Amino acid sequence: MSRSAKLHWLISCFSVLLASLLFSATLAPDSVSAPAFQLVNLALFVSLACYLLLPGADSLKAVLVNSASGVILFVLLSRMPVTAAVPTTILLQICIMIFCLGMLLWSLTQLCEHLFPEHNSPRVSVTLLAAIITSTPLWMGPLADIYQAGDVLVNGVVAINPLTHFSVAAEYDYLRSEWLYQNSAFGSLPFAYPGLIGITVFYTIFVFTVQLVLRGVTRHSRIPKS
């Protein structure tokens, strides 16, 4: 294993360990440990762990397998005694979101590997991008409050957040939960959550587009240069 590969593995393990510690904090018997909130955090943790620790996906089949692995892991963990019983409908909806997010992350990684072959750790870059988008209610909340962001901007920020997608699947109003309502201005702003069907369609179109671009890039790279 090369030095860069070892470094990537250590970063991945540390990230998953940190995520597990954050998830374990949601199991404490306090006001933020509602069963739906635990499901949202578990789904995020599973998505992160599978994305960082599973072998790379160099084909569409591998992307499908890796994405399905996250679904299987979530189902197994959701049956643990420490987690509350999950209604079948909610379980199915969250599994769909885990699969969709996995497809998006792995497809973006494939595209980055082809566009930037000299980049040794595209997964780290994609993970950082996902973390920035997921944390928008915290770092963008003060800006939205100061500049009185319009409904379109607020709804757009809420709609692209993976935390929103899992919360909609779990039927949980996370932006108006006690902790986020106190630490983010988004909970007090007028907004509307996107529908589950709309979220699924968005993921499908996005992944399909990325795969088409990836196929075009791959085909172009195979054309011998004159």
C-alpha positions in Angstrom: 0.0 0.0 0.0 1.4 3.4 -1.0 1.9 6.3 1.4 -1.0 8.2 -0.1 -3.3 5.2 0.2 -2.3 4.7 3.8 -3.0 8.4 4.5 -6.4 8.2 2.8 -7.2 5.1 4.9 -6.3 6.8 8.1 -8.3 9.9 7.2 -11.3 7.7 6.3 -11.1 5.7 9.6 -10.8 8.9 11.6 -13.8 10.4 9.9 -15.9 7.3 10.5 -14.8 7.2 14.1 -15.7 10.9 14.6 -19.1 10.3 12.9 -19.8 7.3 15.2 -19.0 9.4 18.3 -21.4 12.1 17.1 -24.1 9.5 16.3 -23.7 7.8 19.8 -24.4 11.2 21.3 -27.9 11.1 19.8 -28.6 8.0 21.9 -28.6 9.9 25.1 -31.9 10.2 26.9 -32.6 13.9 26.2 -34.9 16.1 24.1 -32.9 15.7 20.8 -32.9 11.9 20.9 -36.2 11.4 19.3 -36.4 8.1 17.4 -36.8 9.9 14.0 -33.7 12.0 14.8 -31.7 8.9 15.6 -32.8 7.4 12.3 -31.6 10.5 10.4 -28.3 10.4 12.1 -27.9 6.6 11.6 -28.6 7.1 7.9 -26.0 9.8 7.6 -23.5 7.7 9.5 -24.1 4.6 7.3 -23.8 6.6 4.1 -20.5 8.2 5.3 -19.0 4.9 6.6 -19.8 2.9 3.4 -18.6 5.7 1.1 -15.3 6.1 2.9 -14.5 2.5 3.8 -15.8 0.4 0.9 -13.5 -0.3 -2.1 -13.6 2.1 -5.0 -16.3 1.8 -7.7 -14.8 1.7 -11.2 -18.0 0.7 -13.0 -21.7 1.3 -12.8 -22.2 -2.2 -11.4 -19.8 -1.4 -8.5 -21.6 1.8 -7.9 -24.9 -0.1 -7.6 -23.3 -2.7 -5.3 -21.7 -0.1 -3.0 -24.9 1.9 -2.8 -26.9 -1.2 -2.0 -24.4 -2.1 0.8 -25.3 1.0 2.6 -29.0 0.0 2.5 -28.2 -3.5 3.9 -26.0 -2.0 6.7 -28.7 0.5 7.7 -31.4 -2.2 7.9 -29.1 -4.3 10.1 -28.3 -1.5 12.4 -31.9 -0.3 12.6 -32.8 -3.7 14.1 -30.3 -3.3 17.0 -31.9 -3.2 20.5 -30.6 0.4 21.1 -32.6 1.8 18.3 -36.4 2.2 18.4 -38.7 0.1 16.3 -38.9 1.6 12.8 -42.2 1.5 10.8 -41.8 -0.4 7.5 -42.8 2.6 5.4 -40.3 4.9 7.1 -37.6 2.2 6.8 -38.3 1.8 3.1 -38.2 5.6 2.5 -34.8 6.0 4.3 -33.4 3.0 2.4 -34.3 4.7 -0.8 -32.5 7.9 0.3 -29.4 6.0 1.3 -29.3 4.2 -2.0 -29.8 7.5 -3.9 -27.2 9.4 -2.0 -24.8 6.5 -2.4 -25.3 6.5 -6.2 -24.7 10.3 -6.3 -21.5 10.1 -4.2 -20.0 7.2 -6.0 -20.9 8.6 -9.4 -19.3 12.0 -8.5 -16.2 10.1 -7.4 -16.0 8.3 -10.7 -16.3 11.5 -12.6 -13.6 13.2 -10.5 -11.2 10.3 -11.0 -11.6 10.6 -14.8 -11.5 14.4 -14.9 -8.6 14.8 -12.4 -6.5 11.6 -12.6 -3.7 13.2 -10.8 -5.9 13.8 -7.7 -5.1 10.9 -5.3 -8.1 11.2 -3.0 -11.3 12.3 -4.8 -13.4 10.7 -2.0 -12.0 13.1 0.5 -12.9 16.1 -1.7 -16.4 14.8 -2.3 -16.9 14.1 1.4 -15.8 17.7 2.3 -18.3 19.0 -0.3 -21.1 16.9 1.1 -20.2 18.1 4.7 -20.3 21.7 3.6 -23.7 21.3 2.0 -25.1 19.2 4.9 -24.0 21.9 7.4 -25.6 24.8 5.5 -28.2 25.4 8.2 -25.4 26.2 10.7 -23.0 28.4 8.7 -25.5 29.9 6.4 -28.2 30.6 9.0 -26.7 33.9 10.3 -26.3 35.1 6.7 -29.9 34.3 5.8 -31.1 36.1 8.9 -28.9 39.2 8.4 -29.7 39.6 4.7 -33.3 38.5 4.9 -33.0 35.7 2.3 -36.0 35.2 0.1 -38.2 32.2 0.1 -36.7 30.8 -3.1 -33.1 30.9 -1.7 -34.1 29.4 1.6 -36.2 26.7 0.0 -33.3 26.0 -2.4 -30.8 25.7 0.4 -33.1 23.4 2.4 -33.9 21.3 -0.7 -30.3 20.4 -1.6 -29.3 19.3 1.9 -28.9 15.5 2.4 -30.1 16.1 6.0 -33.3 17.3 4.6 -33.7 14.3 2.4 -33.3 11.8 5.3 -35.5 13.9 7.5 -38.3 14.0 4.9 -37.9 10.2 4.5 -38.1 9.8 8.3 -41.0 12.3 8.5 -39.1 14.5 10.9 -39.0 18.3 11.0 -35.3 18.6 11.8 -35.0 22.4 11.2 -37.6 23.0 14.0 -36.0 20.5 16.4 -35.0 22.1 19.7 -31.3 22.2 19.1 -31.3 23.4 15.5 -34.1 25.9 16.2 -31.9 27.5 18.9 -28.7 27.4 16.8 -29.9 28.2 13.3 -32.1 30.9 11.9 -33.6 28.6 9.3 -36.1 27.2 11.7 -37.7 30.6 12.2 -37.7 31.4 8.4 -40.6 30.5 6.1 -39.6 27.5 4.1 -41.1 24.3 2.7 -39.6 20.8 2.6 -39.4 19.2 -0.8 -41.5 16.0 -1.3 -40.0 12.6 -1.2 -40.9 11.9 -4.8 -39.3 15.2 -6.0 -36.1 14.3 -4.0 -36.0 10.9 -5.6 -36.5 12.3 -9.1 -33.7 14.9 -8.5 -31.3 12.2 -7.5 -32.3 10.0 -10.5 -31.8 12.9 -13.0 -28.5 14.0 -11.3 -27.0 10.5 -11.2 -28.2 9.8 -14.8 -26.6 13.0 -16.0 -23.3 12.3 -14.2 -23.2 8.8 -15.7 -23.8 10.2 -19.1 -21.0 12.7 -18.7 -18.8 10.0 -17.4 -19.5 7.8 -20.4 -18.6 10.7 -22.7 -15.4 11.5 -20.8 -14.4 7.8 -20.8 -15.1 7.4 -24.5 -13.2 10.6 -25.4 -10.2 9.4 -23.4 -10.1 6.1 -25.3 -9.9 7.9 -28.7 -6.2 7.7 -29.8 -4.6 11.0 -30.3 -3.2 11.7 -33.7 
